[in-house]
């Protein structure tokens, strides 16, 4: 998997500001079409 930056230090997959999850799932944050990153969310997030 390519390097994926992540600044969410509370996530168990974060290691030195890089995501080390085996896969990443990103969904819309609400309904409708996303037109910017604020309208998306990372479903891979897990609390440390």
PDB file of N, H, CA, C and O in Angstrom:
ATOM      1  N   UNK A   1       0.858  -1.174   0.000  1.00  0.00           N
ATOM      2  CA  UNK A   1       0.000   0.000   0.000  1.00  0.00           C
ATOM      3  C   UNK A   1       0.905   1.237   0.000  1.00  0.00           C
ATOM      4  O   UNK A   1       1.924   1.259   0.689  1.00  0.00           O
ATOM      5  N   UNK A   2       0.534   2.267  -0.771  1.00  0.00           N
ATOM      6  H   UNK A   2      -0.294   2.250  -1.331  1.00  0.00           H
ATOM      7  CA  UNK A   2       1.335   3.501  -0.773  1.00  0.00           C
ATOM      8  C   UNK A   2       1.271   4.192   0.589  1.00  0.00           C
ATOM      9  O   UNK A   2       0.370   3.928   1.386  1.00  0.00           O
ATOM     10  N   UNK A   3       2.222   5.065   0.844  1.00  0.00           N
ATOM     11  H   UNK A   3       2.954   5.279   0.197  1.00  0.00           H
ATOM     12  CA  UNK A   3       2.229   5.814   2.097  1.00  0.00           C
ATOM     13  C   UNK A   3       1.005   6.713   2.181  1.00  0.00           C
ATOM     14  O   UNK A   3       0.701   7.452   1.245  1.00  0.00           O
ATOM     15  N   UNK A   4       0.304   6.644   3.312  1.00  0.00           N
ATOM     16  H   UNK A   4       0.552   6.043   4.072  1.00  0.00           H
ATOM     17  CA  UNK A   4      -0.880   7.467   3.542  1.00  0.00           C
ATOM     18  C   UNK A   4      -0.633   8.270   4.809  1.00  0.00           C
ATOM     19  O   UNK A   4      -0.468   7.700   5.888  1.00  0.00           O
ATOM     20  N   UNK A   5      -0.608   9.595   4.683  1.00  0.00           N
ATOM     21  H   UNK A   5      -0.742  10.058   3.807  1.00  0.00           H
ATOM     22  CA  UNK A   5      -0.410  10.466   5.840  1.00  0.00           C
ATOM     23  C   UNK A   5      -1.677  10.498   6.681  1.00  0.00           C
ATOM     24  O   UNK A   5      -2.786  10.487   6.146  1.00  0.00           O
ATOM     25  N   UNK A   6      -1.511  10.536   7.999  1.00  0.00           N
ATOM     26  H   UNK A   6      -0.610  10.545   8.434  1.00  0.00           H
ATOM     27  CA  UNK A   6      -2.642  10.639   8.914  1.00  0.00           C
ATOM     28  C   UNK A   6      -2.195  11.425  10.141  1.00  0.00           C
ATOM     29  O   UNK A   6      -1.214  11.068  10.792  1.00  0.00           O
ATOM     30  N   UNK A   7      -2.914  12.486  10.450  1.00  0.00           N
ATOM     31  H   UNK A   7      -3.712  12.777   9.921  1.00  0.00           H
ATOM     32  CA  UNK A   7      -2.566  13.298  11.617  1.00  0.00           C
ATOM     33  C   UNK A   7      -3.442  12.977  12.826  1.00  0.00           C
ATOM     34  O   UNK A   7      -3.361  13.668  13.842  1.00  0.00           O
ATOM     35  N   UNK A   8      -4.273  11.944  12.735  1.00  0.00           N
ATOM     36  H   UNK A   8      -4.339  11.383  11.910  1.00  0.00           H
ATOM     37  CA  UNK A   8      -5.150  11.557  13.848  1.00  0.00           C
ATOM     38  C   UNK A   8      -4.355  10.617  14.760  1.00  0.00           C
ATOM     39  O   UNK A   8      -4.393   9.397  14.595  1.00  0.00           O
ATOM     40  N   UNK A   9      -3.648  11.191  15.705  1.00  0.00           N
ATOM     41  H   UNK A   9      -3.616  12.181  15.839  1.00  0.00           H
ATOM     42  CA  UNK A   9      -2.762  10.408  16.570  1.00  0.00           C
ATOM     43  C   UNK A   9      -3.526   9.486  17.520  1.00  0.00           C
ATOM     44  O   UNK A   9      -2.929   8.587  18.112  1.00  0.00           O
ATOM     45  N   UNK A  10      -4.836   9.692  17.674  1.00  0.00           N
ATOM     46  H   UNK A  10      -5.321  10.422  17.192  1.00  0.00           H
ATOM     47  CA  UNK A  10      -5.653   8.835  18.539  1.00  0.00           C
ATOM     48  C   UNK A  10      -6.007   7.505  17.867  1.00  0.00           C
ATOM     49  O   UNK A  10      -6.563   6.616  18.512  1.00  0.00           O
ATOM     50  N   UNK A  11      -5.691   7.365  16.581  1.00  0.00           N
ATOM     51  H   UNK A  11      -5.240   8.087  16.057  1.00  0.00           H
ATOM     52  CA  UNK A  11      -6.036   6.151  15.850  1.00  0.00           C
ATOM     53  C   UNK A  11      -4.975   5.070  16.057  1.00  0.00           C
ATOM     54  O   UNK A  11      -3.777   5.351  16.011  1.00  0.00           O
ATOM     55  N   UNK A  12      -5.418   3.841  16.283  1.00  0.00           N
ATOM     56  H   UNK A  12      -6.391   3.612  16.321  1.00  0.00           H
ATOM     57  CA  UNK A  12      -4.490   2.731  16.523  1.00  0.00           C
ATOM     58  C   UNK A  12      -3.622   2.423  15.313  1.00  0.00           C
ATOM     59  O   UNK A  12      -2.555   1.828  15.467  1.00  0.00           O
ATOM     60  N   UNK A  13      -4.051   2.812  14.106  1.00  0.00           N
ATOM     61  H   UNK A  13      -4.918   3.295  13.981  1.00  0.00           H
ATOM     62  CA  UNK A  13      -3.293   2.530  12.889  1.00  0.00           C
ATOM     63  C   UNK A  13      -2.223   3.587  12.615  1.00  0.00           C
ATOM     64  O   UNK A  13      -1.388   3.398  11.730  1.00  0.00           O
ATOM     65  N   UNK A  14      -2.234   4.695  13.359  1.00  0.00           N
ATOM     66  H   UNK A  14      -2.912   4.849  14.078  1.00  0.00           H
ATOM     67  CA  UNK A  14      -1.279   5.771  13.133  1.00  0.00           C
ATOM     68  C   UNK A  14       0.073   5.416  13.746  1.00  0.00           C
ATOM     69  O   UNK A  14       0.166   5.092  14.930  1.00  0.00           O
ATOM     70  N   UNK A  15       1.112   5.483  12.924  1.00  0.00           N
ATOM     71  H   UNK A  15       1.036   5.746  11.963  1.00  0.00           H
ATOM     72  CA  UNK A  15       2.477   5.242  13.381  1.00  0.00           C
ATOM     73  C   UNK A  15       3.352   6.306  12.738  1.00  0.00           C
ATOM     74  O   UNK A  15       3.609   6.265  11.535  1.00  0.00           O
ATOM     75  N   UNK A  16       3.808   7.258  13.542  1.00  0.00           N
ATOM     76  H   UNK A  16       3.599   7.292  14.519  1.00  0.00           H
ATOM     77  CA  UNK A  16       4.658   8.359  13.063  1.00  0.00           C
ATOM     78  C   UNK A  16       3.979   9.149  11.940  1.00  0.00           C
ATOM     79  O   UNK A  16       4.597   9.449  10.918  1.00  0.00           O
ATOM     80  N   UNK A  17       2.710   9.479  12.141  1.00  0.00           N
ATOM     81  H   UNK A  17       2.208   9.235  12.971  1.00  0.00           H
ATOM     82  CA  UNK A  17       1.904  10.280  11.214  1.00  0.00           C
ATOM     83  C   UNK A  17       1.710   9.575   9.866  1.00  0.00           C
ATOM     84  O   UNK A  17       1.523  10.236   8.844  1.00  0.00           O
ATOM     85  N   UNK A  18       1.751   8.244   9.861  1.00  0.00           N
ATOM     86  H   UNK A  18       1.902   7.707  10.691  1.00  0.00           H
ATOM     87  CA  UNK A  18       1.463   7.439   8.683  1.00  0.00           C
ATOM     88  C   UNK A  18       0.460   6.365   9.044  1.00  0.00           C
ATOM     89  O   UNK A  18       0.534   5.778  10.124  1.00  0.00           O
ATOM     90  N   UNK A  19      -0.488   6.101   8.137  1.00  0.00           N
ATOM     91  H   UNK A  19      -0.548   6.577   7.259  1.00  0.00           H
ATOM     92  CA  UNK A  19      -1.487   5.069   8.370  1.00  0.00           C
ATOM     93  C   UNK A  19      -0.896   3.700   8.046  1.00  0.00           C
ATOM     94  O   UNK A  19      -0.371   3.489   6.953  1.00  0.00           O
ATOM     95  N   UNK A  20      -0.983   2.774   8.995  1.00  0.00           N
ATOM     96  H   UNK A  20      -1.409   2.945   9.883  1.00  0.00           H
ATOM     97  CA  UNK A  20      -0.471   1.421   8.816  1.00  0.00           C
ATOM     98  C   UNK A  20      -1.589   0.385   8.860  1.00  0.00           C
ATOM     99  O   UNK A  20      -1.351  -0.772   9.206  1.00  0.00           O
ATOM    100  N   UNK A  21      -2.800   0.791   8.512  1.00  0.00           N
ATOM    101  H   UNK A  21      -2.993   1.731   8.230  1.00  0.00           H
ATOM    102  CA  UNK A  21      -3.937  -0.135   8.446  1.00  0.00           C
ATOM    103  C   UNK A  21      -3.746  -1.069   7.250  1.00  0.00           C
ATOM    104  O   UNK A  21      -3.144  -0.677   6.250  1.00  0.00           O
ATOM    105  N   UNK A  22      -4.252  -2.299   7.343  1.00  0.00           N
ATOM    106  H   UNK A  22      -4.740  -2.618   8.155  1.00  0.00           H
ATOM    107  CA  UNK A  22      -4.125  -3.229   6.228  1.00  0.00           C
ATOM    108  C   UNK A  22      -4.959  -2.807   5.011  1.00  0.00           C
ATOM    109  O   UNK A  22      -4.670  -3.230   3.892  1.00  0.00           O
ATOM    110  N   UNK A  23      -5.971  -1.994   5.216  1.00  0.00           N
ATOM    111  H   UNK A  23      -6.206  -1.651   6.125  1.00  0.00           H
ATOM    112  CA  UNK A  23      -6.798  -1.426   4.144  1.00  0.00           C
ATOM    113  C   UNK A  23      -7.414  -0.141   4.671  1.00  0.00           C
ATOM    114  O   UNK A  23      -7.462   0.074   5.882  1.00  0.00           O
ATOM    115  N   UNK A  24      -7.878   0.701   3.787  1.00  0.00           N
ATOM    116  H   UNK A  24      -7.838   0.527   2.803  1.00  0.00           H
ATOM    117  CA  UNK A  24      -8.500   1.964   4.183  1.00  0.00           C
ATOM    118  C   UNK A  24      -9.865   2.059   3.519  1.00  0.00           C
ATOM    119  O   UNK A  24     -10.012   1.801   2.324  1.00  0.00           O
ATOM    120  N   UNK A  25     -10.865   2.435   4.318  1.00  0.00           N
ATOM    121  H   UNK A  25     -10.746   2.645   5.288  1.00  0.00           H
ATOM    122  CA  UNK A  25     -12.207   2.643   3.782  1.00  0.00           C
ATOM    123  C   UNK A  25     -12.636   4.071   4.093  1.00  0.00           C
ATOM    124  O   UNK A  25     -12.640   4.491   5.250  1.00  0.00           O
ATOM    125  N   UNK A  26     -12.991   4.804   3.060  1.00  0.00           N
ATOM    126  H   UNK A  26     -12.988   4.463   2.120  1.00  0.00           H
ATOM    127  CA  UNK A  26     -13.460   6.181   3.201  1.00  0.00           C
ATOM    128  C   UNK A  26     -14.866   6.261   2.640  1.00  0.00           C
ATOM    129  O   UNK A  26     -15.124   5.802   1.528  1.00  0.00           O
ATOM    130  N   UNK A  27     -15.782   6.848   3.414  1.00  0.00           N
ATOM    131  H   UNK A  27     -15.572   7.221   4.318  1.00  0.00           H
ATOM    132  CA  UNK A  27     -17.174   6.993   3.001  1.00  0.00           C
ATOM    133  C   UNK A  27     -17.584   8.456   3.049  1.00  0.00           C
ATOM    134  O   UNK A  27     -16.843   9.311   3.532  1.00  0.00           O
ATOM    135  N   UNK A  28     -18.777   8.724   2.539  1.00  0.00           N
ATOM    136  H   UNK A  28     -19.379   8.028   2.147  1.00  0.00           H
ATOM    137  CA  UNK A  28     -19.340  10.076   2.627  1.00  0.00           C
ATOM    138  C   UNK A  28     -19.721  10.367   4.074  1.00  0.00           C
ATOM    139  O   UNK A  28     -20.102   9.464   4.819  1.00  0.00           O
ATOM    140  N   UNK A  29     -19.620  11.592   4.451  1.00  0.00           N
ATOM    141  H   UNK A  29     -19.311  12.325   3.846  1.00  0.00           H
ATOM    142  CA  UNK A  29     -20.016  12.046   5.778  1.00  0.00           C
ATOM    143  C   UNK A  29     -21.407  12.658   5.656  1.00  0.00           C
ATOM    144  O   UNK A  29     -21.552  13.879   5.599  1.00  0.00           O
ATOM    145  N   UNK A  30     -22.412  11.817   5.618  1.00  0.00           N
ATOM    146  H   UNK A  30     -22.294  10.825   5.664  1.00  0.00           H
ATOM    147  CA  UNK A  30     -23.778  12.279   5.415  1.00  0.00           C
ATOM    148  C   UNK A  30     -24.286  11.804   4.067  1.00  0.00           C
ATOM    149  O   UNK A  30     -23.762  10.849   3.495  1.00  0.00           O
ATOM    150  N   UNK A  31     -25.293  12.467   3.575  1.00  0.00           N
ATOM    151  H   UNK A  31     -25.719  13.243   4.040  1.00  0.00           H
ATOM    152  CA  UNK A  31     -25.891  12.041   2.308  1.00  0.00           C
ATOM    153  C   UNK A  31     -25.463  12.956   1.172  1.00  0.00           C
ATOM    154  O   UNK A  31     -24.906  14.030   1.400  1.00  0.00           O
ATOM    155  N   UNK A  32     -25.724  12.526  -0.036  1.00  0.00           N
ATOM    156  H   UNK A  32     -26.176  11.653  -0.221  1.00  0.00           H
ATOM    157  CA  UNK A  32     -25.386  13.332  -1.205  1.00  0.00           C
ATOM    158  C   UNK A  32     -23.979  13.055  -1.696  1.00  0.00           C
ATOM    159  O   UNK A  32     -23.285  12.181  -1.177  1.00  0.00           O
ATOM    160  N   UNK A  33     -23.574  13.801  -2.689  1.00  0.00           N
ATOM    161  H   UNK A  33     -24.138  14.511  -3.110  1.00  0.00           H
ATOM    162  CA  UNK A  33     -22.245  13.643  -3.271  1.00  0.00           C
ATOM    163  C   UNK A  33     -21.233  14.498  -2.537  1.00  0.00           C
ATOM    164  O   UNK A  33     -21.520  15.641  -2.182  1.00  0.00           O
ATOM    165  N   UNK A  34     -20.051  13.950  -2.308  1.00  0.00           N
ATOM    166  H   UNK A  34     -19.818  13.021  -2.596  1.00  0.00           H
ATOM    167  CA  UNK A  34     -18.978  14.707  -1.672  1.00  0.00           C
ATOM    168  C   UNK A  34     -18.308  15.595  -2.711  1.00  0.00           C
ATOM    169  O   UNK A  34     -18.016  15.152  -3.822  1.00  0.00           O
ATOM    170  N   UNK A  35     -18.067  16.849  -2.345  1.00  0.00           N
ATOM    171  H   UNK A  35     -18.304  17.208  -1.442  1.00  0.00           H
ATOM    172  CA  UNK A  35     -17.362  17.763  -3.247  1.00  0.00           C
ATOM    173  C   UNK A  35     -16.070  18.288  -2.629  1.00  0.00           C
ATOM    174  O   UNK A  35     -15.313  19.006  -3.283  1.00  0.00           O
ATOM    175  N   UNK A  36     -15.811  17.923  -1.343  1.00  0.00           N
ATOM    176  H   UNK A  36     -16.425  17.340  -0.812  1.00  0.00           H
ATOM    177  CA  UNK A  36     -14.541  18.278  -0.702  1.00  0.00           C
ATOM    178  C   UNK A  36     -14.269  17.297   0.437  1.00  0.00           C
ATOM    179  O   UNK A  36     -15.153  16.529   0.817  1.00  0.00           O
ATOM    180  N   UNK A  37     -13.067  17.319   0.975  1.00  0.00           N
ATOM    181  H   UNK A  37     -12.349  17.943   0.665  1.00  0.00           H
ATOM    182  CA  UNK A  37     -12.663  16.330   1.986  1.00  0.00           C
ATOM    183  C   UNK A  37     -13.469  16.434   3.286  1.00  0.00           C
ATOM    184  O   UNK A  37     -13.600  15.445   4.007  1.00  0.00           O
ATOM    185  N   UNK A  38     -14.012  17.622   3.591  1.00  0.00           N
ATOM    186  H   UNK A  38     -13.905  18.425   3.005  1.00  0.00           H
ATOM    187  CA  UNK A  38     -14.833  17.774   4.800  1.00  0.00           C
ATOM    188  C   UNK A  38     -16.114  16.947   4.727  1.00  0.00           C
ATOM    189  O   UNK A  38     -16.742  16.684   5.752  1.00  0.00           O
ATOM    190  N   UNK A  39     -16.498  16.543   3.538  1.00  0.00           N
ATOM    191  H   UNK A  39     -15.988  16.758   2.705  1.00  0.00           H
ATOM    192  CA  UNK A  39     -17.729  15.775   3.349  1.00  0.00           C
ATOM    193  C   UNK A  39     -17.451  14.267   3.290  1.00  0.00           C
ATOM    194  O   UNK A  39     -18.298  13.490   2.849  1.00  0.00           O
ATOM    195  N   UNK A  40     -16.268  13.868   3.733  1.00  0.00           N
ATOM    196  H   UNK A  40     -15.580  14.499   4.091  1.00  0.00           H
ATOM    197  CA  UNK A  40     -15.897  12.453   3.778  1.00  0.00           C
ATOM    198  C   UNK A  40     -15.457  12.088   5.189  1.00  0.00           C
ATOM    199  O   UNK A  40     -15.227  12.960   6.027  1.00  0.00           O
ATOM    200  N   UNK A  41     -15.344  10.776   5.443  1.00  0.00           N
ATOM    201  H   UNK A  41     -15.531  10.067   4.763  1.00  0.00           H
ATOM    202  CA  UNK A  41     -14.878  10.312   6.747  1.00  0.00           C
ATOM    203  C   UNK A  41     -14.122   8.998   6.570  1.00  0.00           C
ATOM    204  O   UNK A  41     -14.395   8.234   5.644  1.00  0.00           O
ATOM    205  N   UNK A  42     -13.180   8.746   7.454  1.00  0.00           N
ATOM    206  H   UNK A  42     -12.958   9.367   8.207  1.00  0.00           H
ATOM    207  CA  UNK A  42     -12.390   7.525   7.423  1.00  0.00           C
ATOM    208  C   UNK A  42     -13.056   6.485   8.317  1.00  0.00           C
ATOM    209  O   UNK A  42     -13.072   6.629   9.539  1.00  0.00           O
ATOM    210  N   UNK A  43     -13.603   5.438   7.708  1.00  0.00           N
ATOM    211  H   UNK A  43     -13.590   5.320   6.715  1.00  0.00           H
ATOM    212  CA  UNK A  43     -14.243   4.370   8.477  1.00  0.00           C
ATOM    213  C   UNK A  43     -13.232   3.371   9.025  1.00  0.00           C
ATOM    214  O   UNK A  43     -13.605   2.462   9.767  1.00  0.00           O
ATOM    215  N   UNK A  44     -11.962   3.525   8.673  1.00  0.00           N
ATOM    216  H   UNK A  44     -11.659   4.263   8.071  1.00  0.00           H
ATOM    217  CA  UNK A  44     -10.909   2.619   9.159  1.00  0.00           C
ATOM    218  C   UNK A  44     -10.463   3.003  10.569  1.00  0.00           C
ATOM    219  O   UNK A  44      -9.841   2.198  11.262  1.00  0.00           O
ATOM    220  N   UNK A  45     -10.777   4.226  10.997  1.00  0.00           N
ATOM    221  H   UNK A  45     -11.282   4.879  10.434  1.00  0.00           H
ATOM    222  CA  UNK A  45     -10.356   4.740  12.309  1.00  0.00           C
ATOM    223  C   UNK A  45     -10.747   3.791  13.439  1.00  0.00           C
ATOM    224  O   UNK A  45     -11.889   3.340  13.519  1.00  0.00           O
ATOM    225  N   UNK A  46      -9.798   3.500  14.294  1.00  0.00           N
ATOM    226  H   UNK A  46      -8.869   3.866  14.229  1.00  0.00           H
ATOM    227  CA  UNK A  46     -10.022   2.738  15.532  1.00  0.00           C
ATOM    228  C   UNK A  46      -9.251   3.431  16.652  1.00  0.00           C
ATOM    229  O   UNK A  46      -8.086   3.789  16.475  1.00  0.00           O
ATOM    230  N   UNK A  47      -9.892   3.619  17.795  1.00  0.00           N
ATOM    231  H   UNK A  47     -10.838   3.329  17.938  1.00  0.00           H
ATOM    232  CA  UNK A  47      -9.248   4.278  18.933  1.00  0.00           C
ATOM    233  C   UNK A  47      -8.143   3.389  19.497  1.00  0.00           C
ATOM    234  O   UNK A  47      -8.285   2.169  19.575  1.00  0.00           O
ATOM    235  N   UNK A  48      -7.033   4.030  19.889  1.00  0.00           N
ATOM    236  H   UNK A  48      -6.917   5.021  19.825  1.00  0.00           H
ATOM    237  CA  UNK A  48      -5.923   3.281  20.509  1.00  0.00           C
ATOM    238  C   UNK A  48      -6.357   2.686  21.812  1.00  0.00           C
ATOM    239  O   UNK A  48      -5.565   2.021  22.482  1.00  0.00           O
TER     240      UNK A  48
END
